Amino acid sequence: MEILTQQLGDVLEVKVRGRLDNYWTEHLRRNLEEIVRGGAHGIQLNLSEIAFLSSAGVGLLVRFHTQLKSIGGSFVITSPSPRVKQVLDLCRLSTFLLSEAKPAAPPVHKTEVRRFSSPLASFEVLECAPKGALVFRRIGDPGLLKGCRFGPEDCRMVAFPPSTFGLGLGAFGDNFEDAQTRFGEFLAVGGSAAYLPTDGTNVPDFMVSTGELVPDVNVLYGLRCEGGFTHVLRFEATSAESPISLAELVRTTLEISGAPLIGMVMVAESAGLVGAALRRSPAAAGGVNDAPFKYPEVRSWLSFSTERLYSRSLVLVSGVAAASECASLTPMLRPVGAEAWPQGHFHAAAFSYRPLKKGTIDLNAAVTTLFETETLQGVLHLLIDDREAAGPQQSQFVRGACWIGAASEIR
């Protein structure tokens, strides 16, 4: 099979020669996935020189058409060969897969967008109509993690409806006793919550709001934020080889908000995450000296990779960031980069890859779609690896969207 590409205005033409049977369909799939990962969300597939199209090939065409349409892109077939046209007609797919039958474009609503760039990335900022001030509620005492001193009196059942987001150390379950051996990192955004159990399974679990069902988390400590966002920041790295770091994104979002303390949610294509996750529940230990931080015992308590994880995933990030000292949140804040400030606390959930929708994104709908259609791969607490031997290592991203809100109150 031969695959040729050329840019035609706003779309990329992909011309394919050969047969689209089950063997060569897999080859085309890998190529199209790399094209989409590279940022091309408008694709014209020229099949004028395809001699055979099997059901596997038809499935591939439908899959990419559906995927790109769902994110505001396009995937159409141009110049189908007689064999391709015959198969599509028989499958009743010609009306929406062929370019001559494109549906009418949806109405365009003008939104004021501010654009700027840096050597690392380009940015677009949209202002939102705030749905109430962003209120932070701090839960529990992070200091009890040292020595694993959590008991039933330190556990609180916290609901995370769609109007909230948050993060911390928690577990799904009826009460402290039920969750005692499973407490791990969690995050919640837009009516969905995910956490990594510490019972040895190493398989993340999640809950999604459905009807009157709202995720409830047994929380040892954490943060719950409720209210509206004031800005949405879209970003794209100058190149996939030079992704933008979490520290740079935090600095940018703080500057945009103009506030000393912000809440932040992000959906982004990952170039690799640096972080840690608990291996064992700190509520099941019953007080263990300086665990989980004392060396060498820390190796049995914490999972930390020296290599970036989930480098080809779509990630959901929830957290807070501060530009300067914030006494109420000091126990939860750590530097997000090589410098002392800004500081923050961020958790991330990694999913199987799907392209990020262009244009306006509804956060709650995007998060629900992630949990319902993609595979949840892991949950971790994002950290900077500041060991001198390898140089500072931190999480990096290729493109994405950040929702930003200034904190008006901390309870």
DRENDO-1510 file (C-alpha; in Angstrom, 1 decimal, always signed):
<recs>
REC; n; res; u; v; w
REC; 1; MET; +0.0; +0.0; +0.0 .
REC; 2; GLU; +1.2; +3.5; -0.8 .
REC; 3; ILE; +0.0; +6.5; +1.2 .
REC; 4; LEU; +0.6; +10.1; +0.0 .
REC; 5; THR; -0.4; +13.3; +1.8 .
REC; 6; GLN; -0.7; +17.0; +0.8 .
REC; 7; GLN; -2.1; +20.0; +2.4 .
REC; 8; LEU; -5.1; +21.5; +0.6 .
REC; 9; GLY; -6.0; +24.7; +2.3 .
REC; 10; ASP; -7.5; +23.9; +5.7 .
REC; 11; VAL; -7.7; +20.1; +5.0 .
REC; 12; LEU; -5.1; +17.4; +4.5 .
REC; 13; GLU; -5.6; +15.1; +1.5 .
REC; 14; VAL; -4.6; +11.5; +2.1 .
REC; 15; LYS; -4.3; +9.5; -1.1 .
REC; 16; VAL; -4.2; +5.7; -0.8 .
REC; 17; ARG; -3.2; +3.2; -3.4 .
REC; 18; GLY; -3.8; -0.6; -3.2 .
REC; 19; ARG; -6.3; -2.8; -1.4 .
REC; 20; LEU; -8.2; -2.0; +1.8 .
REC; 21; ASP; -8.5; -5.6; +3.1 .
REC; 22; ASN; -8.1; -6.5; +6.8 .
REC; 23; TYR; -4.3; -6.6; +6.6 .
REC; 24; TRP; -3.8; -3.2; +4.9 .
REC; 25; THR; -6.6; -1.6; +6.9 .
REC; 26; GLU; -4.5; -1.9; +10.0 .
REC; 27; HIS; -1.6; -0.1; +8.2 .
REC; 28; LEU; -3.9; +2.7; +7.1 .
REC; 29; ARG; -5.3; +3.0; +10.7 .
REC; 30; ARG; -1.9; +3.5; +12.2 .
REC; 31; ASN; -1.1; +6.2; +9.6 .
REC; 32; LEU; -4.4; +8.0; +10.1 .
REC; 33; GLU; -4.0; +8.0; +13.9 .
REC; 34; GLU; -0.6; +9.6; +13.6 .
REC; 35; ILE; -2.0; +12.2; +11.2 .
REC; 36; VAL; -4.8; +13.1; +13.7 .
REC; 37; ARG; -2.3; +13.2; +16.6 .
REC; 38; GLY; -0.3; +15.7; +14.6 .
REC; 39; GLY; -3.3; +18.0; +14.7 .
REC; 40; ALA; -5.0; +17.4; +11.3 .
REC; 41; HIS; -8.7; +17.3; +12.1 .
REC; 42; GLY; -9.9; +17.9; +8.5 .
REC; 43; ILE; -9.1; +15.0; +6.3 .
REC; 44; GLN; -10.0; +14.2; +2.7 .
REC; 45; LEU; -9.4; +10.5; +1.9 .
REC; 46; ASN; -8.7; +10.0; -1.9 .
REC; 47; LEU; -9.6; +6.4; -2.7 .
REC; 48; SER; -9.5; +6.7; -6.5 .
REC; 49; GLU; -6.8; +4.0; -6.7 .
REC; 50; ILE; -8.3; +1.5; -4.3 .
REC; 51; ALA; -9.0; -1.8; -6.0 .
REC; 52; PHE; -10.8; -3.6; -3.2 .
REC; 53; LEU; -12.6; -2.6; +0.0 .
REC; 54; SER; -13.5; -5.2; +2.7 .
REC; 55; SER; -15.8; -4.8; +5.7 .
REC; 56; ALA; -12.7; -4.1; +7.8 .
REC; 57; GLY; -12.0; -1.1; +5.6 .
REC; 58; VAL; -15.6; +0.1; +5.8 .
REC; 59; GLY; -15.4; -0.1; +9.6 .
REC; 60; LEU; -12.3; +2.0; +9.6 .
REC; 61; LEU; -13.9; +4.7; +7.4 .
REC; 62; VAL; -16.9; +4.9; +9.6 .
REC; 63; ARG; -14.8; +5.0; +12.8 .
REC; 64; PHE; -12.7; +8.0; +11.7 .
REC; 65; HIS; -15.7; +9.8; +10.2 .
REC; 66; THR; -17.5; +9.5; +13.6 .
REC; 67; GLN; -14.5; +10.4; +15.7 .
REC; 68; LEU; -13.5; +13.5; +13.8 .
REC; 69; LYS; -17.1; +14.7; +13.4 .
REC; 70; SER; -17.6; +14.4; +17.2 .
REC; 71; ILE; -14.7; +16.9; +17.8 .
REC; 72; GLY; -15.8; +19.4; +15.1 .
REC; 73; GLY; -13.5; +18.1; +12.4 .
REC; 74; SER; -14.3; +16.4; +9.1 .
REC; 75; PHE; -13.5; +13.1; +7.4 .
REC; 76; VAL; -14.8; +12.6; +3.8 .
REC; 77; ILE; -13.9; +10.4; +0.9 .
REC; 78; THR; -13.1; +12.0; -2.4 .
REC; 79; SER; -12.9; +10.4; -5.9 .
REC; 80; PRO; -13.9; +6.9; -4.8 .
REC; 81; SER; -13.0; +4.1; -7.2 .
REC; 82; PRO; -15.9; +2.2; -8.8 .
REC; 83; ARG; -15.3; -0.7; -6.4 .
REC; 84; VAL; -15.3; +1.7; -3.4 .
REC; 85; LYS; -18.4; +3.5; -4.6 .
REC; 86; GLN; -20.2; +0.2; -5.1 .
REC; 87; VAL; -19.5; -1.0; -1.6 .
REC; 88; LEU; -20.4; +2.3; +0.0 .
REC; 89; ASP; -23.7; +2.4; -1.9 .
REC; 90; LEU; -24.5; -1.2; -0.9 .
REC; 91; CYS; -23.7; -0.3; +2.8 .
REC; 92; ARG; -25.8; +2.9; +2.5 .
REC; 93; LEU; -22.9; +5.0; +3.6 .
REC; 94; SER; -22.4; +7.2; +0.5 .
REC; 95; THR; -24.7; +9.9; +1.8 .
REC; 96; PHE; -22.4; +10.9; +4.6 .
REC; 97; LEU; -19.0; +9.5; +3.7 .
REC; 98; LEU; -18.6; +11.0; +0.3 .
REC; 99; SER; -17.6; +14.7; -0.1 .
REC; 100; GLU; -20.3; +15.6; -2.5 .
REC; 101; ALA; -23.0; +14.9; +0.2 .
REC; 102; LYS; -21.6; +17.0; +3.0 .
REC; 103; PRO; -24.2; +18.3; +5.5 .
REC; 104; ALA; -24.8; +22.0; +5.8 .
REC; 105; ALA; -22.4; +23.7; +8.1 .
REC; 106; PRO; -23.8; +24.6; +11.6 .
REC; 107; PRO; -24.3; +28.3; +12.3 .
REC; 108; VAL; -21.3; +30.1; +13.5 .
REC; 109; HIS; -21.5; +32.1; +16.7 .
REC; 110; LYS; -18.9; +34.8; +17.0 .
REC; 111; THR; -16.9; +34.7; +20.3 .
REC; 112; GLU; -14.3; +37.2; +21.1 .
REC; 113; VAL; -11.0; +35.4; +21.3 .
REC; 114; ARG; -7.6; +36.8; +22.5 .
REC; 115; ARG; -4.6; +35.2; +20.9 .
REC; 116; PHE; -0.9; +35.3; +21.9 .
REC; 117; SER; +2.1; +33.1; +21.7 .
REC; 118; SER; +5.4; +32.3; +23.3 .
REC; 119; PRO; +8.5; +30.5; +22.0 .
REC; 120; LEU; +6.9; +27.3; +23.4 .
REC; 121; ALA; +3.3; +27.5; +22.3 .
REC; 122; SER; +0.3; +29.4; +20.9 .
REC; 123; PHE; -2.6; +30.3; +23.1 .
REC; 124; GLU; -6.3; +31.4; +22.7 .
REC; 125; VAL; -8.2; +32.8; +25.6 .
REC; 126; LEU; -12.0; +33.0; +25.9 .
REC; 127; GLU; -13.8; +34.7; +28.7 .
REC; 128; CYS; -16.7; +32.9; +30.4 .
REC; 129; ALA; -19.8; +34.2; +32.0 .
REC; 130; PRO; -19.1; +33.1; +35.6 .
REC; 131; LYS; -21.8; +30.9; +37.2 .
REC; 132; GLY; -21.0; +32.1; +40.7 .
REC; 133; ALA; -17.8; +32.6; +42.6 .
REC; 134; LEU; -15.3; +29.7; +43.0 .
REC; 135; VAL; -15.4; +28.5; +46.6 .
REC; 136; PHE; -12.7; +26.2; +47.9 .
REC; 137; ARG; -13.4; +23.8; +50.8 .
REC; 138; ARG; -10.3; +22.2; +52.4 .
REC; 139; ILE; -11.0; +18.7; +53.8 .
REC; 140; GLY; -9.0; +16.9; +56.4 .
REC; 141; ASP; -5.4; +17.1; +57.5 .
REC; 142; PRO; -2.7; +16.2; +55.0 .
REC; 143; GLY; -0.2; +16.0; +57.8 .
REC; 144; LEU; -1.7; +12.8; +59.0 .
REC; 145; LEU; -0.2; +11.1; +56.0 .
REC; 146; LYS; +3.2; +11.1; +57.7 .
REC; 147; GLY; +3.1; +8.2; +60.0 .
REC; 148; CYS; -0.2; +6.9; +58.4 .
REC; 149; ARG; -2.3; +8.2; +61.3 .
REC; 150; PHE; -5.7; +8.3; +59.7 .
REC; 151; GLY; -8.7; +6.8; +61.6 .
REC; 152; PRO; -12.5; +6.7; +61.2 .
REC; 153; GLU; -12.8; +10.2; +62.7 .
REC; 154; ASP; -10.6; +11.6; +59.8 .
REC; 155; CYS; -12.9; +10.3; +57.0 .
REC; 156; ARG; -15.6; +12.3; +55.4 .
REC; 157; MET; -18.1; +11.3; +52.8 .
REC; 158; VAL; -18.0; +14.1; +50.1 .
REC; 159; ALA; -20.3; +14.4; +47.1 .
REC; 160; PHE; -19.0; +15.7; +43.8 .
REC; 161; PRO; -21.9; +16.8; +41.6 .
REC; 162; PRO; -21.4; +18.4; +38.1 .
REC; 163; SER; -20.9; +21.9; +39.5 .
REC; 164; THR; -17.7; +20.8; +41.4 .
REC; 165; PHE; -14.2; +19.6; +40.9 .
REC; 166; GLY; -11.6; +18.4; +43.4 .
REC; 167; LEU; -8.8; +16.0; +44.3 .
REC; 168; GLY; -7.2; +14.4; +47.3 .
REC; 169; LEU; -6.8; +11.0; +49.0 .
REC; 170; GLY; -10.0; +9.0; +49.0 .
REC; 171; ALA; -11.9; +5.8; +48.0 .
REC; 172; PHE; -15.3; +4.7; +46.9 .
REC; 173; GLY; -17.2; +2.8; +49.6 .
REC; 174; ASP; -19.9; +2.9; +52.3 .
REC; 175; ASN; -17.7; +4.2; +55.1 .
REC; 176; PHE; -14.2; +4.2; +56.5 .
REC; 177; GLU; -14.2; +0.5; +57.4 .
REC; 178; ASP; -15.3; -0.4; +53.9 .
REC; 179; ALA; -12.7; +1.8; +52.2 .
REC; 180; GLN; -9.9; +1.3; +54.8 .
REC; 181; THR; -7.6; -0.9; +52.6 .
REC; 182; ARG; -8.2; +1.0; +49.3 .
REC; 183; PHE; -7.5; +4.7; +49.9 .
REC; 184; GLY; -5.5; +6.3; +47.1 .
REC; 185; GLU; -5.3; +9.3; +44.9 .
REC; 186; PHE; -8.6; +10.6; +43.4 .
REC; 187; LEU; -9.8; +13.5; +41.3 .
REC; 188; ALA; -13.3; +14.6; +40.4 .
REC; 189; VAL; -14.5; +16.9; +37.5 .
REC; 190; GLY; -17.9; +17.6; +36.0 .
REC; 191; GLY; -19.9; +15.0; +37.8 .
REC; 192; SER; -17.3; +12.2; +37.3 .
REC; 193; ALA; -14.7; +10.9; +39.7 .
REC; 194; ALA; -11.8; +8.5; +39.5 .
REC; 195; TYR; -9.3; +7.0; +42.0 .
REC; 196; LEU; -6.6; +4.4; +42.2 .
REC; 197; PRO; -7.3; +1.7; +44.8 .
REC; 198; THR; -4.3; +0.6; +46.9 .
REC; 199; ASP; -5.6; -3.0; +47.5 .
REC; 200; GLY; -3.0; -4.5; +45.1 .
REC; 201; THR; -5.2; -4.6; +42.0 .
REC; 202; ASN; -3.6; -1.4; +40.5 .
REC; 203; VAL; -6.8; -0.9; +38.4 .
REC; 204; PRO; -8.3; +2.6; +38.6 .
REC; 205; ASP; -12.1; +2.8; +39.3 .
REC; 206; PHE; -14.5; +5.5; +38.4 .
REC; 207; MET; -18.1; +6.8; +38.9 .
REC; 208; VAL; -20.1; +9.0; +36.5 .
REC; 209; SER; -23.2; +11.0; +37.4 .
REC; 210; THR; -26.3; +9.3; +36.0 .
REC; 211; GLY; -29.8; +10.5; +36.8 .
REC; 212; GLU; -29.8; +11.1; +40.6 .
REC; 213; LEU; -26.6; +9.1; +41.1 .
REC; 214; VAL; -23.7; +11.5; +42.0 .
REC; 215; PRO; -20.1; +10.3; +42.9 .
REC; 216; ASP; -19.5; +10.1; +46.6 .
REC; 217; VAL; -16.0; +9.8; +47.8 .
REC; 218; ASN; -14.7; +8.8; +51.3 .
REC; 219; VAL; -12.1; +11.5; +51.7 .
REC; 220; LEU; -9.1; +11.5; +54.1 .
REC; 221; TYR; -7.9; +14.8; +52.9 .
REC; 222; GLY; -8.4; +16.9; +49.8 .
REC; 223; LEU; -10.0; +19.9; +48.2 .
REC; 224; ARG; -13.5; +20.5; +46.8 .
REC; 225; CYS; -14.1; +23.5; +44.5 .
REC; 226; GLU; -17.5; +24.7; +43.5 .
REC; 227; GLY; -18.6; +27.6; +41.3 .
REC; 228; GLY; -17.8; +28.9; +37.8 .
REC; 229; PHE; -14.8; +29.4; +35.6 .
REC; 230; THR; -13.9; +32.8; +34.3 .
REC; 231; HIS; -11.6; +31.8; +31.4 .
REC; 232; VAL; -10.9; +29.0; +29.0 .
REC; 233; LEU; -7.4; +28.7; +27.6 .
REC; 234; ARG; -6.7; +26.7; +24.5 .
REC; 235; PHE; -3.0; +25.9; +23.8 .
REC; 236; GLU; -0.9; +24.1; +21.3 .
REC; 237; ALA; +2.8; +23.5; +21.5 .
REC; 238; THR; +5.0; +24.9; +18.8 .
REC; 239; SER; +5.9; +21.3; +17.9 .
REC; 240; ALA; +5.2; +17.8; +19.3 .
REC; 241; GLU; +9.0; +17.5; +19.9 .
REC; 242; SER; +8.9; +20.6; +22.2 .
REC; 243; PRO; +5.8; +20.2; +24.4 .
REC; 244; ILE; +4.8; +22.7; +27.0 .
REC; 245; SER; +5.4; +21.9; +30.7 .
REC; 246; LEU; +2.9; +22.0; +33.5 .
REC; 247; ALA; +4.8; +24.8; +35.2 .
REC; 248; GLU; +4.6; +27.0; +32.1 .
REC; 249; LEU; +0.8; +26.3; +31.8 .
REC; 250; VAL; +0.3; +27.2; +35.5 .
REC; 251; ARG; +2.2; +30.5; +35.1 .
REC; 252; THR; +0.2; +31.4; +32.1 .
REC; 253; THR; -3.2; +30.6; +33.7 .
REC; 254; LEU; -2.3; +32.7; +36.8 .
REC; 255; GLU; -1.4; +35.6; +34.6 .
REC; 256; ILE; -4.6; +35.3; +32.6 .
REC; 257; SER; -6.8; +35.2; +35.7 .
REC; 258; GLY; -4.9; +38.0; +37.5 .
REC; 259; ALA; -5.7; +36.2; +40.8 .
REC; 260; PRO; -3.2; +35.0; +43.4 .
REC; 261; LEU; -5.1; +31.7; +43.8 .
REC; 262; ILE; -6.9; +29.7; +41.1 .
REC; 263; GLY; -8.7; +26.4; +40.5 .
REC; 264; MET; -7.9; +24.7; +37.3 .
REC; 265; VAL; -9.2; +21.8; +35.2 .
REC; 266; MET; -7.5; +20.7; +32.0 .
REC; 267; VAL; -8.2; +18.2; +29.2 .
REC; 268; ALA; -5.0; +17.7; +27.1 .
REC; 269; GLU; -2.9; +15.4; +24.9 .
REC; 270; SER; -0.1; +14.2; +27.1 .
REC; 271; ALA; +3.6; +14.2; +26.1 .
REC; 272; GLY; +4.3; +12.3; +29.4 .
REC; 273; LEU; +3.3; +12.7; +33.0 .
REC; 274; VAL; +5.7; +12.8; +36.0 .
REC; 275; GLY; +4.1; +11.8; +39.3 .
REC; 276; ALA; +3.5; +9.3; +42.1 .
REC; 277; ALA; +0.8; +7.2; +43.4 .
REC; 278; LEU; +0.4; +5.3; +46.7 .
REC; 279; ARG; +0.9; +1.5; +46.6 .
REC; 280; ARG; -0.7; +0.9; +50.1 .
REC; 281; SER; -3.5; +2.5; +52.0 .
REC; 282; PRO; -2.3; +4.9; +54.7 .
REC; 283; ALA; -5.5; +4.1; +56.7 .
REC; 284; ALA; -4.7; +0.4; +57.0 .
REC; 285; ALA; -1.2; +0.8; +58.6 .
REC; 286; GLY; -2.2; +1.9; +62.0 .
REC; 287; GLY; +0.7; +4.3; +62.4 .
REC; 288; VAL; +4.1; +3.3; +60.9 .
REC; 289; ASN; +6.9; +5.6; +62.0 .
REC; 290; ASP; +7.7; +8.0; +59.2 .
REC; 291; ALA; +6.0; +6.0; +56.4 .
REC; 292; PRO; +5.3; +6.5; +53.6 .
REC; 293; PHE; +8.3; +8.9; +53.2 .
REC; 294; LYS; +11.2; +7.3; +55.0 .
REC; 295; TYR; +13.9; +5.6; +52.9 .
REC; 296; PRO; +14.1; +2.8; +51.9 .
REC; 297; GLU; +10.5; +2.0; +53.0 .
REC; 298; VAL; +9.2; +4.6; +50.6 .
REC; 299; ARG; +9.8; +2.2; +47.7 .
REC; 300; SER; +7.1; -0.1; +49.0 .
REC; 301; TRP; +4.7; +2.8; +49.7 .
REC; 302; LEU; +5.0; +4.9; +46.6 .
REC; 303; SER; +5.0; +4.2; +42.9 .
REC; 304; PHE; +7.2; +6.7; +41.1 .
REC; 305; SER; +8.7; +6.3; +37.7 .
REC; 306; THR; +11.8; +8.0; +36.5 .
REC; 307; GLU; +10.4; +8.0; +33.0 .
REC; 308; ARG; +7.4; +10.0; +31.8 .
REC; 309; LEU; +4.2; +8.0; +31.8 .
REC; 310; TYR; +1.1; +8.0; +29.5 .
REC; 311; SER; +3.0; +9.9; +26.8 .
REC; 312; ARG; +0.3; +9.1; +24.1 .
REC; 313; SER; -2.8; +9.6; +26.2 .
REC; 314; LEU; -5.6; +12.1; +26.7 .
REC; 315; VAL; -5.5; +13.3; +30.3 .
REC; 316; LEU; -7.9; +15.0; +32.6 .
REC; 317; VAL; -6.2; +17.2; +35.3 .
REC; 318; SER; -7.7; +18.8; +38.3 .
REC; 319; GLY; -6.0; +21.1; +40.8 .
REC; 320; VAL; -5.2; +24.4; +42.3 .
REC; 321; ALA; -2.3; +26.9; +41.9 .
REC; 322; ALA; -1.0; +29.8; +43.9 .
REC; 323; ALA; +1.3; +32.7; +42.8 .
REC; 324; SER; +2.3; +33.5; +46.4 .
REC; 325; GLU; +1.9; +32.4; +50.0 .
REC; 326; CYS; -1.6; +31.0; +50.9 .
REC; 327; ALA; -1.7; +30.1; +54.6 .
REC; 328; SER; -4.9; +28.1; +54.3 .
REC; 329; LEU; -3.6; +25.8; +51.6 .
REC; 330; THR; +0.1; +25.6; +52.6 .
REC; 331; PRO; +0.0; +21.9; +53.6 .
REC; 332; MET; -1.2; +21.0; +50.2 .
REC; 333; LEU; +1.0; +23.2; +48.0 .
REC; 334; ARG; +4.3; +22.3; +46.4 .
REC; 335; PRO; +6.4; +24.0; +43.7 .
REC; 336; VAL; +5.2; +22.9; +40.2 .
REC; 337; GLY; +8.5; +23.8; +38.5 .
REC; 338; ALA; +12.2; +24.4; +39.3 .
REC; 339; GLU; +11.4; +27.7; +41.0 .
REC; 340; ALA; +9.8; +28.3; +44.5 .
REC; 341; TRP; +6.7; +29.8; +42.9 .
REC; 342; PRO; +4.2; +29.2; +41.6 .
REC; 343; GLN; +3.0; +26.3; +43.7 .
REC; 344; GLY; +0.1; +23.9; +43.2 .
REC; 345; HIS; -1.5; +20.5; +43.8 .
REC; 346; PHE; -2.6; +18.5; +40.7 .
REC; 347; HIS; -3.9; +15.1; +40.1 .
REC; 348; ALA; -4.3; +13.5; +36.6 .
REC; 349; ALA; -6.3; +10.7; +35.1 .
REC; 350; ALA; -5.0; +9.2; +31.9 .
REC; 351; PHE; -7.3; +7.8; +29.2 .
REC; 352; SER; -6.8; +6.0; +25.9 .
REC; 353; TYR; -6.2; +8.6; +23.1 .
REC; 354; ARG; -8.9; +10.5; +21.3 .
REC; 355; PRO; -8.4; +13.8; +19.5 .
REC; 356; LEU; -9.5; +16.9; +21.4 .
REC; 357; LYS; -12.4; +18.8; +19.9 .
REC; 358; LYS; -11.7; +22.0; +18.2 .
REC; 359; GLY; -13.6; +25.2; +19.0 .
REC; 360; THR; -15.8; +25.5; +22.0 .
REC; 361; ILE; -15.8; +22.6; +24.4 .
REC; 362; ASP; -18.4; +21.8; +27.1 .
REC; 363; LEU; -16.3; +20.6; +30.0 .
REC; 364; ASN; -18.9; +18.3; +31.6 .
REC; 365; ALA; -19.9; +16.7; +28.3 .
REC; 366; ALA; -16.2; +16.2; +27.4 .
REC; 367; VAL; -15.4; +14.6; +30.7 .
REC; 368; THR; -18.5; +12.3; +30.6 .
REC; 369; THR; -17.5; +11.2; +27.1 .
REC; 370; LEU; -14.0; +10.4; +28.2 .
REC; 371; PHE; -15.2; +8.1; +31.0 .
REC; 372; GLU; -17.9; +6.4; +29.0 .
REC; 373; THR; -16.0; +5.8; +25.7 .
REC; 374; GLU; -12.3; +5.6; +26.5 .
REC; 375; THR; -10.2; +3.3; +28.8 .
REC; 376; LEU; -9.1; +4.8; +32.1 .
REC; 377; GLN; -5.4; +3.9; +32.3 .
REC; 378; GLY; -4.3; +5.4; +35.6 .
REC; 379; VAL; -4.5; +8.1; +38.3 .
REC; 380; LEU; -1.5; +9.9; +39.8 .
REC; 381; HIS; -0.4; +12.9; +41.8 .
REC; 382; LEU; +1.7; +15.2; +39.5 .
REC; 383; LEU; +5.1; +16.1; +40.8 .
REC; 384; ILE; +8.4; +17.5; +39.6 .
REC; 385; ASP; +11.4; +15.2; +39.7 .
REC; 386; ASP; +14.1; +17.6; +40.8 .
REC; 387; ARG; +17.0; +15.1; +41.2 .
REC; 388; GLU; +20.1; +16.7; +39.9 .
REC; 389; ALA; +21.4; +13.6; +38.0 .
REC; 390; ALA; +18.7; +13.8; +35.3 .
REC; 391; GLY; +17.8; +17.5; +35.6 .
REC; 392; PRO; +14.3; +18.7; +36.5 .
REC; 393; GLN; +11.6; +16.5; +35.0 .
REC; 394; GLN; +7.9; +17.4; +34.9 .
REC; 395; SER; +4.7; +16.7; +33.1 .
REC; 396; GLN; +4.4; +18.0; +29.5 .
REC; 397; PHE; +1.5; +18.5; +27.1 .
REC; 398; VAL; +1.1; +18.9; +23.3 .
REC; 399; ARG; -2.3; +20.7; +23.1 .
REC; 400; GLY; -5.4; +21.1; +25.2 .
REC; 401; ALA; -7.9; +23.3; +27.0 .
REC; 402; CYS; -7.7; +24.7; +30.5 .
REC; 403; TRP; -10.7; +26.0; +32.5 .
REC; 404; ILE; -9.6; +28.7; +35.0 .
REC; 405; GLY; -11.4; +30.2; +38.0 .
REC; 406; ALA; -10.2; +32.6; +40.7 .
REC; 407; ALA; -10.8; +31.5; +44.3 .
REC; 408; SER; -13.1; +33.9; +46.1 .
REC; 409; GLU; -13.2; +32.0; +49.4 .
REC; 410; ILE; -11.5; +29.2; +51.3 .
REC; 411; ARG; -13.5; +27.3; +53.9 .
</recs>
